[in-house]
Amino acid sequence: MTDKMNFYGKKKIPFFFLIDFEMQKPEVWTLDEMKKSGICFDFNGIKNDFELLDFPSHPFSFQKYPIPYDRYLNSFQEVQKSLAMGESYLVNLTFKTLIETSLSLKEIFYRSRAKYKLFYPGRFLVFSPETFVRIEKETIFTYPMKGTIDASLPDAYQIIINDPKEKAEHVTIVDLLRNDLAKVSGNVSVVRFRYIEKIKTHEKEILQVSSEIKGTLRPGYHERIGSLIYDLLPAGSVSGAPKQKTLEIIRGTEEDERGFYTGIAGFFDGNNLESAVLIRFIEENNKKLFFRSGGGITLDSDPEKEYQELKDKVYVPIA
């Protein structure tokens, strides 16, 4: 698949790509090919030519049925054992949550508000707030997102910014992604460190903590754009550090393969690239809907707080 992406990049042919977390089933389309797929995307205002539909304005309902705390705790404790042995510093642990909603996934795609939206008919819907990488001319940017809190809590901003565990987790990911960018670019620097964004959901508002890192690419980067993307995978913010050993821990503790959840998707327009980490993810499976969510686990993590974060991330951004 890297060869196909590199070919399109060299020819400056616009294309859209999907790469699953395990990097086993990537997909790439030109815009003409996408018209036949039914896939719809809106990435930070960049859209494909999908059909605008007028859905009935019936009421929105949303119920979630998280896994029992005991099940979460068992996996959490397994992760803690690996952390205590020094096998990893940070592990992103995720689970499925069964959900029910009055809207179809395509209706949610149209009605939701998010930086990155993607609808793949019969498979999944994404409304992600997190950039994977953005390339403008010869500058590459990434925006790791680590740290979530209910915005309605008293002093929520100060709590999330001053929490030692949250800061340590964020520092680990920023350091990891700074090293990742150094694989493909020079002059890597942290432009902004731990800034706050507010996200509206159907239930409440949450605060997310991000940083901005950038580097300078060599001229002609587009000729190897597929290889460049693969050199950065999997996304550090949804795996952990160090990557390879942490991936083994994830495979041993999570109940299902992730598939496209926590993979990436992006659009290359012939010059610039916009891409997203596939979080805030609803999966369709045997006519049931599952919302996939999780969070970063460190030695200082509190299992009850991490379980609550997992549940808080199960939302739809419909105000």
PASEBA-1860 file (N, C-alpha, C; in nm, 3 decimals):
! residues 319
1> MTDKMNFY> 0.082/-0.121/0.000/0.000/0.000/0.000/0.086/0.126/0.000 ~ 0.203/0.118/0.063/0.291/0.235/0.059/0.330/0.270/-0.084 ~ 0.350/0.167/-0.167/0.387/0.192/-0.307/0.278/0.271/-0.379 ~ 0.151/0.234/-0.353/0.039/0.302/-0.417/0.032/0.447/-0.371 ~ 0.048/0.468/-0.241/0.045/0.604/-0.188/0.163/0.686/-0.241 ~ 0.280/0.624/-0.247/0.397/0.694/-0.300/0.376/0.731/-0.447 ~ 0.314/0.639/-0.524/0.288/0.666/-0.666/0.195/0.784/-0.684 ~ 0.082/0.784/-0.608/-0.010/0.897/-0.617/0.058/1.027/-0.572
9> GKKKIPFF> 0.139/1.016/-0.466/0.208/1.135/-0.417/0.305/1.191/-0.520 ~ 0.381/1.102/-0.582/0.477/1.146/-0.684/0.408/1.215/-0.800 ~ 0.292/1.162/-0.840/0.216/1.220/-0.950/0.129/1.337/-0.905 ~ 0.127/1.361/-0.772/0.043/1.466/-0.712/-0.105/1.445/-0.744 ~ -0.145/1.316/-0.740/-0.285/1.279/-0.760/-0.354/1.279/-0.623 ~ -0.459/1.355/-0.602/-0.528/1.355/-0.473/-0.581/1.215/-0.438 ~ -0.568/1.178/-0.311/-0.620/1.048/-0.268/-0.656/1.053/-0.120 ~ -0.745/0.961/-0.083/-0.788/0.943/0.056/-0.741/0.806/0.102
17> FLIDFEMQ> -0.697/0.797/0.228/-0.646/0.668/0.276/-0.699/0.637/0.416 ~ -0.709/0.507/0.444/-0.746/0.453/0.574/-0.643/0.347/0.612 ~ -0.589/0.356/0.732/-0.493/0.255/0.778/-0.536/0.207/0.916 ~ -0.561/0.078/0.930/-0.607/0.022/1.056/-0.493/0.020/1.158 ~ -0.531/0.006/1.286/-0.434/0.010/1.395/-0.327/-0.098/1.380 ~ -0.370/-0.218/1.339/-0.275/-0.328/1.322/-0.196/-0.319/1.192 ~ -0.232/-0.224/1.105/-0.165/-0.200/0.976/-0.169/-0.324/0.886 ~ -0.284/-0.394/0.889/-0.300/-0.516/0.810/-0.396/-0.499/0.693
25> KPEVWTLD> -0.489/-0.402/0.701/-0.593/-0.390/0.597/-0.610/-0.245/0.553 ~ -0.502/-0.181/0.506/-0.514/-0.042/0.463/-0.595/-0.030/0.334 ~ -0.656/0.087/0.314/-0.735/0.112/0.193/-0.702/0.251/0.140 ~ -0.696/0.264/0.007/-0.663/0.391/-0.058/-0.755/0.410/-0.177 ~ -0.806/0.533/-0.193/-0.893/0.565/-0.306/-0.856/0.700/-0.367 ~ -0.868/0.711/-0.497/-0.872/0.843/-0.558/-1.013/0.898/-0.535 ~ -1.034/1.024/-0.564/-1.166/1.083/-0.540/-1.272/1.020/-0.630 ~ -1.236/0.984/-0.751/-1.332/0.917/-0.841/-1.373/0.782/-0.784
33> EMKKSGIC> -1.277/0.709/-0.729/-1.307/0.578/-0.670/-1.394/0.592/-0.546 ~ -1.377/0.700/-0.472/-1.455/0.720/-0.350/-1.604/0.739/-0.380 ~ -1.636/0.795/-0.496/-1.776/0.817/-0.531/-1.855/0.687/-0.531 ~ -1.790/0.576/-0.568/-1.857/0.447/-0.573/-1.868/0.382/-0.434 ~ -1.786/0.427/-0.340/-1.778/0.360/-0.209/-1.888/0.404/-0.113 ~ -1.943/0.523/-0.134/-2.041/0.578/-0.040/-1.979/0.641/0.083 ~ -1.846/0.641/0.091/-1.776/0.699/0.205/-1.789/0.851/0.202 ~ -1.815/0.909/0.318/-1.825/1.055/0.332/-1.721/1.102/0.432
41> FDFNGIKN> -1.650/1.210/0.398/-1.558/1.265/0.497/-1.560/1.417/0.494 ~ -1.536/1.473/0.611/-1.523/1.617/0.630/-1.409/1.636/0.728 ~ -1.291/1.666/0.675/-1.170/1.676/0.756/-1.128/1.822/0.767 ~ -1.165/1.883/0.878/-1.127/2.021/0.904/-1.169/2.112/0.789 ~ -1.290/2.086/0.736/-1.345/2.167/0.627/-1.315/2.115/0.489 ~ -1.229/2.013/0.477/-1.199/1.951/0.347/-1.295/1.834/0.329 ~ -1.377/1.837/0.224/-1.483/1.737/0.207/-1.473/1.670/0.070 ~ -1.523/1.548/0.064/-1.542/1.487/-0.068/-1.683/1.523/-0.117
49> DFELLDFP> -1.715/1.482/-0.235/-1.841/1.521/-0.299/-1.952/1.423/-0.260 ~ -1.991/1.425/-0.131/-2.098/1.335/-0.088/-2.233/1.403/-0.101 ~ -2.336/1.320/-0.114/-2.472/1.369/-0.135/-2.528/1.427/-0.006 ~ -2.579/1.549/-0.015/-2.644/1.611/0.100/-2.787/1.562/0.110 ~ -2.823/1.503/0.224/-2.955/1.446/0.241/-3.034/1.525/0.344 ~ -3.164/1.524/0.329/-3.253/1.595/0.422/-3.324/1.491/0.508 ~ -3.270/1.467/0.629/-3.327/1.368/0.718/-3.442/1.428/0.799 ~ -3.540/1.345/0.835/-3.645/1.394/0.926/-3.583/1.442/1.057
57> SHPFSFQK> -3.636/1.545/1.115/-3.578/1.601/1.238/-3.641/1.537/1.362 ~ -3.638/1.402/1.368/-3.694/1.337/1.486/-3.597/1.347/1.603 ~ -3.647/1.333/1.725/-3.565/1.353/1.845/-3.446/1.257/1.850 ~ -3.340/1.305/1.915/-3.219/1.225/1.931/-3.218/1.161/2.069 ~ -3.195/1.030/2.072/-3.177/0.960/2.200/-3.049/0.877/2.192 ~ -2.989/0.856/2.307/-2.860/0.786/2.311/-2.847/0.717/2.446 ~ -2.829/0.585/2.444/-2.806/0.509/2.566/-2.675/0.432/2.552 ~ -2.603/0.422/2.663/-2.478/0.346/2.660/-2.477/0.244/2.772
65> YPIPYDRY> -2.414/0.129/2.743/-2.412/0.017/2.837/-2.266/-0.028/2.854 ~ -2.191/0.045/2.938/-2.048/0.015/2.953/-2.025/-0.125/3.009 ~ -1.905/-0.177/2.983/-1.868/-0.305/3.042/-1.866/-0.291/3.194 ~ -1.890/-0.399/3.268/-1.885/-0.392/3.415/-1.747/-0.347/3.463 ~ -1.745/-0.277/3.573/-1.618/-0.227/3.628/-1.520/-0.341/3.654 ~ -1.569/-0.456/3.701/-1.480/-0.568/3.732/-1.403/-0.614/3.608 ~ -1.469/-0.616/3.495/-1.400/-0.654/3.371/-1.292/-0.554/3.335 ~ -1.326/-0.427/3.351/-1.225/-0.324/3.324/-1.108/-0.338/3.420
73> LNSFQEVQ> -1.139/-0.359/3.548/-1.035/-0.367/3.650/-0.938/-0.481/3.624 ~ -0.988/-0.596/3.577/-0.899/-0.709/3.548/-0.792/-0.672/3.446 ~ -0.835/-0.607/3.337/-0.739/-0.567/3.234/-0.648/-0.456/3.284 ~ -0.705/-0.363/3.359/-0.626/-0.254/3.418/-0.512/-0.311/3.503 ~ -0.544/-0.410/3.585/-0.442/-0.468/3.673/-0.335/-0.543/3.594 ~ -0.373/-0.606/3.484/-0.273/-0.671/3.398/-0.177/-0.567/3.340 ~ -0.234/-0.454/3.295/-0.150/-0.346/3.244/-0.056/-0.296/3.354 ~ -0.108/-0.280/3.476/-0.027/-0.231/3.587/0.092/-0.324/3.616
81> KSLAMGES> 0.071/-0.454/3.601/0.182/-0.549/3.621/0.295/-0.522/3.522 ~ 0.257/-0.500/3.397/0.358/-0.473/3.294/0.429/-0.341/3.320 ~ 0.353/-0.241/3.366/0.414/-0.113/3.398/0.511/-0.126/3.517 ~ 0.471/-0.203/3.617/0.555/-0.222/3.736/0.685/-0.294/3.702 ~ 0.681/-0.379/3.598/0.801/-0.452/3.555/0.889/-0.368/3.463 ~ 0.845/-0.246/3.434/0.924/-0.157/3.349/0.914/-0.187/3.200 ~ 0.813/-0.266/3.162/0.797/-0.300/3.020/0.740/-0.185/2.939 ~ 0.674/-0.092/3.005/0.616/0.025/2.938/0.603/0.137/3.041
89> YLVNLTFK> 0.595/0.260/2.990/0.571/0.376/3.076/0.426/0.422/3.068 ~ 0.362/0.387/2.958/0.226/0.434/2.930/0.160/0.338/2.833 ~ 0.040/0.290/2.868/-0.035/0.198/2.783/-0.175/0.253/2.762 ~ -0.217/0.263/2.638/-0.354/0.307/2.609/-0.444/0.184/2.609 ~ -0.536/0.178/2.706/-0.624/0.062/2.723/-0.765/0.098/2.676 ~ -0.823/0.016/2.587/-0.953/0.050/2.528/-1.051/-0.067/2.535 ~ -1.182/-0.032/2.528/-1.289/-0.132/2.531/-1.404/-0.087/2.443 ~ -1.490/-0.183/2.412/-1.615/-0.155/2.342/-1.726/-0.126/2.444
97> TLIETSLS> -1.816/-0.034/2.407/-1.937/-0.008/2.484/-2.058/-0.023/2.392 ~ -2.149/-0.109/2.427/-2.272/-0.123/2.349/-2.354/0.005/2.362 ~ -2.403/0.056/2.249/-2.488/0.176/2.254/-2.615/0.153/2.173 ~ -2.716/0.235/2.203/-2.840/0.240/2.125/-2.871/0.386/2.097 ~ -2.914/0.416/1.976/-2.946/0.554/1.939/-3.063/0.556/1.842 ~ -3.137/0.666/1.845/-3.253/0.680/1.757/-3.213/0.720/1.615 ~ -3.087/0.756/1.595/-3.041/0.802/1.464/-2.957/0.695/1.396 ~ -2.957/0.697/1.264/-2.865/0.612/1.189/-2.725/0.674/1.196
105> LKEIFYRS> -2.624/0.594/1.163/-2.488/0.648/1.164/-2.472/0.762/1.063 ~ -2.541/0.752/0.951/-2.530/0.859/0.852/-2.597/0.986/0.903 ~ -2.708/0.972/0.974/-2.771/1.090/1.034/-2.679/1.155/1.136 ~ -2.612/1.074/1.217/-2.519/1.130/1.315/-2.405/1.201/1.243 ~ -2.358/1.144/1.133/-2.252/1.210/1.055/-2.295/1.350/1.015 ~ -2.418/1.364/0.965/-2.466/1.494/0.919/-2.488/1.591/1.034 ~ -2.537/1.542/1.148/-2.578/1.631/1.256/-2.468/1.661/1.358 ~ -2.360/1.583/1.359/-2.255/1.602/1.458/-2.158/1.713/1.415
113> RAKYKLFY> -2.087/1.764/1.514/-1.988/1.869/1.491/-1.854/1.819/1.544 ~ -1.756/1.807/1.456/-1.624/1.760/1.496/-1.521/1.805/1.394 ~ -1.396/1.812/1.436/-1.289/1.853/1.346/-1.275/1.754/1.230 ~ -1.289/1.625/1.261/-1.275/1.521/1.159/-1.395/1.427/1.166 ~ -1.468/1.416/1.056/-1.583/1.325/1.049/-1.564/1.230/0.931 ~ -1.598/1.104/0.955/-1.584/1.002/0.852/-1.694/0.898/0.868 ~ -1.766/0.871/0.760/-1.870/0.769/0.761/-1.838/0.665/0.655 ~ -1.825/0.539/0.699/-1.795/0.428/0.610/-1.918/0.337/0.616
121> PGRFLVFS> -2.004/0.337/0.512/-2.132/0.264/0.517/-2.116/0.118/0.558 ~ -2.200/0.077/0.653/-2.201/-0.061/0.698/-2.087/-0.100/0.789 ~ -1.998/-0.004/0.820/-1.881/-0.040/0.900/-1.861/0.049/1.022 ~ -1.845/0.180/1.002/-1.819/0.263/1.119/-1.843/0.411/1.089 ~ -1.846/0.488/1.199/-1.856/0.633/1.195/-1.752/0.689/1.292 ~ -1.685/0.795/1.251/-1.585/0.860/1.335/-1.615/1.009/1.343 ~ -1.605/1.066/1.464/-1.608/1.212/1.478/-1.494/1.248/1.573 ~ -1.375/1.256/1.517/-1.253/1.268/1.596/-1.211/1.413/1.617
129> PETFVRIE> -1.165/1.445/1.739/-1.108/1.577/1.762/-0.957/1.583/1.740 ~ -0.894/1.467/1.710/-0.747/1.461/1.715/-0.682/1.450/1.577 ~ -0.592/1.543/1.548/-0.509/1.539/1.428/-0.402/1.432/1.444 ~ -0.375/1.358/1.336/-0.258/1.270/1.334/-0.138/1.353/1.289 ~ -0.130/1.384/1.160/-0.032/1.483/1.114/-0.099/1.573/1.010 ~ -0.051/1.695/1.006/-0.091/1.790/0.902/0.037/1.835/0.832 ~ 0.034/1.837/0.698/0.150/1.883/0.621/0.107/2.002/0.537 ~ 0.175/2.112/0.556/0.152/2.233/0.478/0.284/2.273/0.414
137> KETIFTYP> 0.289/2.263/0.280/0.414/2.284/0.206/0.517/2.184/0.257 ~ 0.621/2.228/0.324/0.723/2.133/0.372/0.734/2.132/0.524 ~ 0.624/2.174/0.591/0.621/2.170/0.738/0.519/2.066/0.782 ~ 0.560/1.979/0.874/0.472/1.876/0.927/0.440/1.909/1.072 ~ 0.312/1.895/1.108/0.264/1.924/1.242/0.196/1.800/1.299 ~ 0.204/1.783/1.429/0.122/1.683/1.498/0.073/1.743/1.629 ~ -0.043/1.693/1.676/-0.110/1.753/1.791/-0.154/1.643/1.888 ~ -0.061/1.585/1.963/-0.100/1.478/2.057/-0.202/1.527/2.159
145> MKGTIDAS> -0.300/1.442/2.185/-0.409/1.475/2.277/-0.407/1.376/2.392 ~ -0.381/1.425/2.511/-0.379/1.340/2.631/-0.430/1.420/2.751 ~ -0.539/1.375/2.808/-0.597/1.441/2.924/-0.739/1.485/2.896 ~ -0.835/1.429/2.971/-0.977/1.459/2.951/-1.043/1.479/3.087 ~ -1.131/1.579/3.096/-1.202/1.603/3.222/-1.339/1.665/3.191 ~ -1.436/1.637/3.276/-1.569/1.696/3.268/-1.556/1.846/3.295 ~ -1.595/1.927/3.196/-1.580/2.072/3.208/-1.668/2.133/3.316 ~ -1.772/2.062/3.359/-1.864/2.116/3.459/-1.809/2.105/3.602
153> LPDAYQII> -1.703/2.029/3.622/-1.646/2.016/3.756/-1.588/2.150/3.801 ~ -1.604/2.184/3.929/-1.544/2.308/3.979/-1.393/2.309/3.956 ~ -1.343/2.418/3.900/-1.199/2.433/3.874/-1.144/2.323/3.783 ~ -1.224/2.278/3.686/-1.183/2.169/3.597/-1.052/2.200/3.527 ~ -1.038/2.323/3.479/-0.915/2.361/3.407/-0.793/2.343/3.496 ~ -0.798/2.395/3.618/-0.684/2.385/3.708/-0.657/2.241/3.749 ~ -0.763/2.163/3.766/-0.746/2.022/3.805/-0.668/1.946/3.700 ~ -0.711/1.959/3.573/-0.647/1.880/3.466/-0.505/1.930/3.439
161> INDPKEKA> -0.481/2.060/3.447/-0.349/2.115/3.420/-0.250/2.081/3.531 ~ -0.297/2.078/3.657/-0.207/2.059/3.770/-0.195/1.914/3.816 ~ -0.275/1.823/3.760/-0.271/1.682/3.801/-0.136/1.621/3.760 ~ -0.055/1.573/3.857/0.078/1.518/3.824/0.073/1.400/3.729 ~ -0.026/1.311/3.748/-0.038/1.195/3.660/-0.068/1.238/3.518 ~ -0.162/1.332/3.502/-0.199/1.378/3.368/-0.082/1.447/3.300 ~ -0.008/1.526/3.375/0.107/1.595/3.317/0.214/1.496/3.274 ~ 0.243/1.396/3.359/0.344/1.296/3.326/0.305/1.218/3.201
169> EHVTIVDL> 0.177/1.183/3.192/0.127/1.110/3.074/0.143/1.195/2.948 ~ 0.110/1.322/2.959/0.119/1.411/2.843/0.265/1.431/2.801 ~ 0.353/1.449/2.898/0.496/1.465/2.868/0.551/1.343/2.794 ~ 0.508/1.224/2.839/0.554/1.100/2.774/0.513/1.095/2.628 ~ 0.389/1.133/2.599/0.341/1.128/2.462/0.406/1.237/2.376 ~ 0.421/1.356/2.431/0.489/1.463/2.355/0.631/1.421/2.320 ~ 0.701/1.360/2.416/0.838/1.315/2.390/0.840/1.206/2.283 ~ 0.743/1.113/2.291/0.735/1.005/2.192/0.709/1.061/2.052
177> LRNDLAKV> 0.615/1.153/2.039/0.580/1.205/1.908/0.685/1.301/1.855 ~ 0.755/1.367/1.943/0.869/1.449/1.898/0.975/1.359/1.836 ~ 1.001/1.244/1.898/1.096/1.149/1.842/1.045/1.090/1.711 ~ 0.913/1.064/1.704/0.855/1.013/1.579/0.876/1.112/1.465 ~ 0.845/1.239/1.489/0.863/1.339/1.383/1.008/1.349/1.341 ~ 1.101/1.328/1.434/1.243/1.336/1.402/1.287/1.226/1.305 ~ 1.206/1.119/1.292/1.236/1.013/1.196/1.218/1.061/1.052 ~ 1.129/1.159/1.033/1.093/1.198/0.896/1.120/1.344/0.867
185> SGNVSVVR> 1.161/1.422/0.968/1.180/1.565/0.948/1.292/1.618/1.036 ~ 1.333/1.742/1.009/1.436/1.808/1.090/1.378/1.927/1.163 ~ 1.461/1.990/1.246/1.421/2.110/1.320/1.291/2.088/1.399 ~ 1.281/1.973/1.466/1.159/1.940/1.540/1.152/2.022/1.669 ~ 1.036/2.081/1.693/1.020/2.162/1.814/0.876/2.154/1.865 ~ 0.860/2.178/1.995/0.727/2.186/2.057/0.684/2.332/2.052 ~ 0.581/2.360/1.974/0.535/2.497/1.953/0.444/2.542/2.067 ~ 0.350/2.455/2.107/0.260/2.482/2.219/0.254/2.358/2.306
193> FRYIEKIK> 0.258/2.378/2.438/0.260/2.264/2.530/0.139/2.270/2.624 ~ 0.056/2.168/2.617/-0.060/2.149/2.706/-0.157/2.267/2.701 ~ -0.217/2.286/2.586/-0.325/2.383/2.576/-0.460/2.309/2.581 ~ -0.566/2.383/2.615/-0.697/2.323/2.642/-0.795/2.354/2.529 ~ -0.869/2.251/2.488/-0.979/2.269/2.394/-1.107/2.217/2.460 ~ -1.218/2.284/2.434/-1.348/2.244/2.489/-1.429/2.175/2.380 ~ -1.488/2.061/2.414/-1.567/1.984/2.318/-1.709/1.968/2.372 ~ -1.808/2.002/2.291/-1.948/1.986/2.330/-1.998/1.848/2.291
201> THEKEILQ> -2.069/1.783/2.381/-2.129/1.653/2.354/-2.280/1.664/2.377 ~ -2.351/1.554/2.349/-2.495/1.554/2.372/-2.529/1.556/2.521 ~ -2.430/1.521/2.606/-2.453/1.516/2.750/-2.400/1.640/2.822 ~ -2.279/1.682/2.785/-2.209/1.788/2.860/-2.092/1.838/2.776 ~ -2.009/1.920/2.837/-1.886/1.965/2.774/-1.768/1.899/2.844 ~ -1.665/1.866/2.766/-1.543/1.811/2.824/-1.424/1.894/2.778 ~ -1.319/1.893/2.860/-1.194/1.960/2.826/-1.093/1.856/2.782 ~ -1.020/1.886/2.674/-0.915/1.798/2.624/-0.784/1.876/2.622
209> VSSEIKGT> -0.676/1.810/2.660/-0.544/1.873/2.665/-0.461/1.827/2.545 ~ -0.406/1.922/2.470/-0.325/1.891/2.352/-0.195/1.970/2.355 ~ -0.102/1.930/2.268/0.020/2.006/2.241/0.041/2.013/2.091 ~ 0.126/2.103/2.046/0.156/2.117/1.904/0.306/2.101/1.882 ~ 0.341/2.010/1.790/0.481/1.982/1.757/0.497/1.997/1.606 ~ 0.610/2.051/1.561/0.629/2.066/1.417/0.772/2.031/1.377 ~ 0.790/2.000/1.248/0.921/1.972/1.193/0.926/2.013/1.047 ~ 1.044/2.013/0.988/1.063/2.054/0.849/1.097/1.932/0.764
217> LRPGYHER> 1.018/1.909/0.658/1.039/1.796/0.567/1.137/1.834/0.457 ~ 1.200/1.731/0.402/1.289/1.754/0.288/1.206/1.788/0.164 ~ 1.259/1.868/0.072/1.187/1.895/-0.053/1.154/1.765/-0.126 ~ 1.038/1.762/-0.189/0.995/1.642/-0.261/0.941/1.533/-0.171 ~ 0.900/1.569/-0.049/0.849/1.469/0.046/0.733/1.390/-0.012 ~ 0.654/1.454/-0.101/0.533/1.390/-0.153/0.564/1.264/-0.233 ~ 0.688/1.250/-0.281/0.724/1.132/-0.361/0.734/1.006/-0.276 ~ 0.742/1.022/-0.145/0.747/0.907/-0.054/0.646/0.925/0.059
225> IGSLIYDL> 0.533/0.984/0.027/0.438/1.019/0.133/0.382/0.895/0.203 ~ 0.364/0.785/0.131/0.316/0.663/0.195/0.418/0.608/0.294 ~ 0.544/0.605/0.253/0.650/0.557/0.342/0.662/0.646/0.464 ~ 0.650/0.777/0.444/0.657/0.872/0.554/0.548/0.844/0.657 ~ 0.425/0.825/0.610/0.313/0.799/0.701/0.336/0.670/0.780 ~ 0.379/0.565/0.710/0.399/0.437/0.779/0.512/0.444/0.881 ~ 0.612/0.529/0.857/0.721/0.545/0.953/0.672/0.600/1.086 ~ 0.555/0.667/1.087/0.502/0.730/1.207/0.401/0.643/1.282
233> LPAGSVSG> 0.366/0.528/1.225/0.260/0.444/1.282/0.315/0.338/1.375 ~ 0.226/0.291/1.470/0.093/0.343/1.499/0.100/0.476/1.573 ~ -0.011/0.547/1.578/-0.013/0.677/1.645/0.024/0.660/1.793 ~ 0.119/0.738/1.839/0.169/0.722/1.976/0.066/0.753/2.082 ~ -0.023/0.848/2.056/-0.120/0.889/2.158/-0.222/0.781/2.189 ~ -0.238/0.683/2.099/-0.337/0.577/2.120/-0.272/0.439/2.133 ~ -0.139/0.438/2.149/-0.069/0.312/2.177/0.005/0.327/2.309 ~ 0.119/0.396/2.310/0.193/0.416/2.434/0.341/0.419/2.408
241> APKQKTLE> 0.419/0.409/2.516/0.563/0.419/2.503/0.633/0.322/2.601 ~ 0.740/0.254/2.551/0.786/0.248/2.412/0.687/0.169/2.326 ~ 0.684/0.201/2.199/0.575/0.151/2.115/0.570/-0.001/2.102 ~ 0.680/-0.063/2.063/0.673/-0.205/2.028/0.632/-0.293/2.145 ~ 0.693/-0.273/2.260/0.656/-0.354/2.377/0.515/-0.320/2.422 ~ 0.478/-0.193/2.412/0.343/-0.153/2.453/0.238/-0.218/2.363 ~ 0.267/-0.232/2.235/0.174/-0.300/2.145/0.152/-0.445/2.187 ~ 0.256/-0.511/2.234/0.241/-0.649/2.285/0.149/-0.651/2.406
249> IIRGTEED> 0.163/-0.554/2.494/0.078/-0.548/2.613/-0.067/-0.525/2.573 ~ -0.089/-0.437/2.478/-0.225/-0.409/2.430/-0.288/-0.536/2.374 ~ -0.214/-0.609/2.293/-0.268/-0.732/2.233/-0.302/-0.836/2.340 ~ -0.227/-0.834/2.450/-0.248/-0.934/2.555/-0.357/-0.898/2.654 ~ -0.399/-0.771/2.658/-0.495/-0.729/2.760/-0.630/-0.684/2.705 ~ -0.635/-0.636/2.582/-0.763/-0.593/2.526/-0.842/-0.713/2.475 ~ -0.974/-0.699/2.474/-1.060/-0.813/2.443/-1.078/-0.836/2.293 ~ -1.054/-0.734/2.211/-1.076/-0.745/2.066/-0.963/-0.674/1.993
257> ERGFYTGI> -0.941/-0.718/1.868/-0.855/-0.638/1.781/-0.922/-0.503/1.757 ~ -0.844/-0.402/1.738/-0.901/-0.268/1.722/-0.951/-0.242/1.580 ~ -0.890/-0.305/1.480/-0.931/-0.277/1.343/-0.900/-0.132/1.308 ~ -0.998/-0.062/1.250/-0.974/0.077/1.212/-0.982/0.173/1.332 ~ -1.038/0.128/1.442/-1.039/0.212/1.562/-0.895/0.238/1.608 ~ -0.862/0.364/1.633/-0.729/0.415/1.667/-0.629/0.400/1.553 ~ -0.678/0.363/1.434/-0.595/0.376/1.315/-0.595/0.522/1.272 ~ -0.565/0.545/1.145/-0.564/0.683/1.096/-0.634/0.690/0.960
265> AGFFDGNN> -0.674/0.811/0.923/-0.728/0.837/0.790/-0.681/0.975/0.748 ~ -0.667/0.995/0.617/-0.621/1.126/0.573/-0.648/1.151/0.427 ~ -0.631/1.277/0.389/-0.652/1.320/0.250/-0.532/1.403/0.205 ~ -0.473/1.361/0.093/-0.364/1.434/0.028/-0.421/1.501/-0.095 ~ -0.413/1.634/-0.102/-0.476/1.708/-0.212/-0.385/1.732/-0.331 ~ -0.266/1.672/-0.328/-0.168/1.693/-0.433/-0.053/1.780/-0.387 ~ -0.075/1.854/-0.278/0.029/1.939/-0.221/0.038/1.925/-0.069 ~ -0.077/1.932/-0.004/-0.082/1.928/0.143/-0.160/1.806/0.190
273> LESAVLIR> -0.143/1.775/0.318/-0.209/1.657/0.374/-0.277/1.693/0.506 ~ -0.396/1.638/0.526/-0.471/1.652/0.652/-0.509/1.511/0.696 ~ -0.477/1.475/0.820/-0.509/1.339/0.865/-0.550/1.339/1.011 ~ -0.622/1.233/1.050/-0.681/1.223/1.184/-0.654/1.088/1.246 ~ -0.650/1.087/1.379/-0.651/0.962/1.455/-0.796/0.920/1.471 ~ -0.827/0.794/1.442/-0.966/0.747/1.440/-1.014/0.709/1.580 ~ -1.038/0.815/1.659/-1.100/0.797/1.791/-1.241/0.857/1.785 ~ -1.318/0.843/1.896/-1.461/0.875/1.897/-1.525/0.798/1.782
281> FIEENNKK> -1.533/0.668/1.802/-1.552/0.570/1.694/-1.671/0.480/1.726 ~ -1.769/0.477/1.637/-1.884/0.386/1.650/-1.874/0.279/1.542 ~ -1.875/0.156/1.585/-1.859/0.042/1.495/-1.991/-0.032/1.480 ~ -2.025/-0.067/1.358/-2.147/-0.146/1.332/-2.108/-0.292/1.314 ~ -2.172/-0.379/1.394/-2.137/-0.521/1.390/-2.261/-0.604/1.418 ~ -2.304/-0.683/1.317/-2.423/-0.767/1.331/-2.544/-0.688/1.379 ~ -2.564/-0.572/1.317/-2.679/-0.484/1.344/-2.677/-0.423/1.484 ~ -2.564/-0.436/1.552/-2.546/-0.369/1.681/-2.440/-0.262/1.667
289> LFFRSGGG> -2.447/-0.161/1.755/-2.353/-0.052/1.752/-2.266/-0.055/1.878 ~ -2.136/-0.040/1.858/-2.042/-0.038/1.969/-1.955/0.087/1.959 ~ -1.949/0.159/2.068/-1.864/0.277/2.076/-1.733/0.234/2.142 ~ -1.622/0.268/2.078/-1.492/0.226/2.131/-1.422/0.345/2.194 ~ -1.371/0.324/2.315/-1.306/0.433/2.388/-1.203/0.377/2.485 ~ -1.123/0.465/2.541/-1.021/0.422/2.637/-0.940/0.539/2.685 ~ -0.823/0.510/2.742/-0.737/0.615/2.794/-0.601/0.561/2.831 ~ -0.508/0.653/2.857/-0.372/0.615/2.889/-0.358/0.573/3.035
297> ITLDSDPE> -0.289/0.460/3.056/-0.268/0.407/3.191/-0.120/0.419/3.227 ~ -0.092/0.475/3.345/0.043/0.480/3.400/0.041/0.415/3.537 ~ 0.157/0.404/3.600/0.164/0.346/3.734/0.083/0.426/3.835 ~ 0.066/0.555/3.810/-0.007/0.642/3.903/-0.156/0.647/3.876 ~ -0.204/0.573/3.778/-0.346/0.581/3.741/-0.436/0.523/3.849 ~ -0.551/0.586/3.864/-0.657/0.539/3.953/-0.759/0.466/3.867 ~ -0.785/0.337/3.893/-0.873/0.260/3.804/-1.014/0.318/3.794 ~ -1.067/0.371/3.904/-1.203/0.427/3.900/-1.208/0.552/3.813
305> KEYQELKD> -1.105/0.636/3.821/-1.100/0.755/3.736/-1.083/0.718/3.589 ~ -1.001/0.617/3.562/-0.978/0.574/3.423/-1.106/0.513/3.365 ~ -1.177/0.437/3.447/-1.304/0.378/3.403/-1.405/0.488/3.373 ~ -1.407/0.591/3.457/-1.498/0.703/3.433/-1.461/0.777/3.305 ~ -1.332/0.793/3.279/-1.289/0.858/3.155/-1.334/0.779/3.033 ~ -1.321/0.646/3.041/-1.367/0.559/2.932/-1.514/0.585/2.902 ~ -1.596/0.598/3.009/-1.739/0.622/2.991/-1.767/0.764/2.941 ~ -1.691/0.862/2.992/-1.712/1.001/2.950/-1.686/1.020/2.801
313> KVYVPIA> -1.599/0.939/2.746/-1.564/0.953/2.604/-1.668/0.888/2.512 ~ -1.766/0.823/2.570/-1.874/0.763/2.490/-1.984/0.869/2.476 ~ -1.978/0.942/2.368/-2.071/1.052/2.346/-2.086/1.079/2.197 ~ -2.186/1.159/2.165/-2.204/1.207/2.028/-2.201/1.360/2.033 ~ -2.122/1.425/1.947/-2.110/1.571/1.951/-2.226/1.643/1.882 ~ -2.345/1.614/1.931/-2.466/1.684/1.885/-2.514/1.770/2.001 ~ -2.510/1.901/1.985/-2.547/1.990/2.094/-2.698/1.989/2.114
END
